[in-house]
Amino acid sequence: MNDERARRDLRFLKVYCAVLTLAFLGLGIYVVRVHHAPRFGEITVERINVVEHNGDLKLVLSNSSRQHPGVIGGKMLPERERQAGLIFFNSAGDECGGLIYDGNDQEAGLVLSVDKYREDQIMQLRYVEDNQRKARTYGLQLWDYPKENAYAERSRAFEAIGAQKNPKERQQAVMNMKKDGLLPEDRLFLGQKMNRDVGLFINDRQGRPRIRLYVDAENRARIELLDEEGRVVEQSTGAGPKIP
């Protein structure tokens, strides 16, 4: 009897040890997987979504065909053609900027944009090249939106313009949008323009050129102050003294 009981106890201990060993092995694998994220030497994907723990979208890295259309005011924008690149999203769920790029025999470019909250871009660091004309522009661009929080109103106005078939009526509608403060106004550009002028160009709140400090394509240094009608009222050049 004692021998039989001893054999039963031994079998129990063997089974117990096997189960305990498997349990510790499983726990070890779980800990390794939890504390060591998968590592890849190389991956090939068409799109990557970066999200918070709660699933909120924060960043999309995508090719052109799968690029996110954007969100403003919690509303998904219509599908549209967008270049490959990065699209950033804020905590409200709206698109707030991005980086796009492309290039071919006709044109090339790279643009890093910063968007106003629930609006379109207000600042860009950009490079654009016309490969056919061998002309390029690059630098920092700033805009203002005369009417605050008008993205939805502006979108409706553009939809109405798109439905217009008369060119003159479309042109008048665009002028009305500008008058109503629905269009962005150029405020500042620092860089090289397509005509090879390099410098600082400042506009007033209506987008009218007021200050130009630049070196032109002929390598002449220029400073120009303009009035509201676009007339140069004061200037100086590197070729001589100030000209009244």
Residue pairs with C-beta under 8 A, 6 or more apart in sequence:
46 62
46 63
46 65
46 66
47 60
47 61
47 62
47 63
47 66
47 67
48 60
48 61
48 62
49 57
49 59
49 60
50 57
50 58
50 59
50 60
50 61
51 57
51 58
52 58
56 89
56 91
56 93
57 89
57 93
58 88
58 89
59 86
59 87
59 88
59 89
60 67
60 68
60 86
60 87
60 89
61 85
61 86
62 68
62 84
62 85
62 87
63 84
64 81
64 82
64 83
64 84
64 102
67 82
67 83
67 84
67 85
67 87
68 82
68 87
68 95
69 76
69 77
69 78
69 79
69 80
69 82
70 76
70 77
70 87
70 95
71 77
71 89
71 93
71 94
71 95
72 94
72 95
72 118
72 119
72 151
73 94
73 118
73 151
73 152
74 92
74 93
74 94
82 100
83 100
83 101
83 102
84 100
84 101
84 102
85 98
85 99
85 100
85 101
86 98
86 99
86 100
87 95
87 97
87 98
88 95
88 96
88 97
88 98
89 95
89 96
90 96
90 117
92 117
92 118
94 117
94 118
95 115
96 114
96 115
96 117
97 112
97 113
97 114
97 115
97 121
98 112
98 113
99 110
99 111
99 112
99 113
100 110
100 111
100 113
101 109
101 110
101 111
102 108
102 109
103 109
103 129
104 131
105 131
105 132
106 130
106 131
106 132
107 128
107 129
107 130
107 131
107 132
108 127
108 128
108 129
108 131
109 126
109 127
109 128
109 129
110 126
110 127
111 124
111 125
111 126
111 127
111 128
112 124
112 125
112 126
113 121
113 123
113 124
114 121
114 122
114 123
114 124
115 121
115 122
116 122
116 145
118 149
118 151
119 145
119 149
119 151
120 145
120 151
120 184
121 143
122 142
122 143
122 144
122 145
122 184
123 140
123 141
123 142
123 143
124 140
124 141
125 139
125 140
125 141
126 137
126 138
126 139
126 141
127 136
127 137
127 138
128 136
128 137
128 138
129 135
129 136
129 137
130 136
130 194
135 194
135 195
135 196
136 192
136 194
137 191
137 192
137 193
137 194
138 191
138 192
139 189
139 190
139 191
139 192
140 188
140 189
140 190
140 191
141 186
141 188
141 189
141 191
142 186
142 187
142 188
142 189
143 184
143 185
143 186
143 187
144 184
144 185
144 187
144 205
145 181
145 184
145 185
146 181
146 182
146 183
146 185
146 205
147 153
147 180
147 181
147 182
150 181
150 182
153 182
154 177
154 182
154 183
157 173
157 177
157 182
160 173
161 170
161 173
161 174
161 177
164 170
164 173
174 183
177 183
185 203
185 205
185 206
185 207
186 203
186 207
187 202
187 203
187 205
187 207
188 200
188 201
188 202
188 203
189 200
189 201
190 199
190 200
190 201
191 198
192 198
193 201
195 217
196 216
196 217
197 214
197 215
197 216
197 217
198 214
198 215
199 212
199 213
199 214
199 215
199 222
200 211
200 212
200 213
200 214
201 209
201 211
201 212
201 213
201 214
202 209
202 210
202 211
202 212
203 209
203 210
204 210
204 228
206 228
208 226
208 228
208 230
209 226
209 230
210 225
210 226
211 224
211 225
211 226
212 222
212 223
212 224
212 226
213 222
213 223
213 224
214 221
214 222
215 221
215 222
215 238
216 222
220 237
220 238
220 239
221 237
221 238
222 235
222 236
222 237
222 238
223 235
223 236
223 237
224 232
224 234
224 235
225 232
225 233
225 234
225 235
226 232
226 233
227 233
234 242
234 244
235 242
235 243
236 242
236 243
237 243
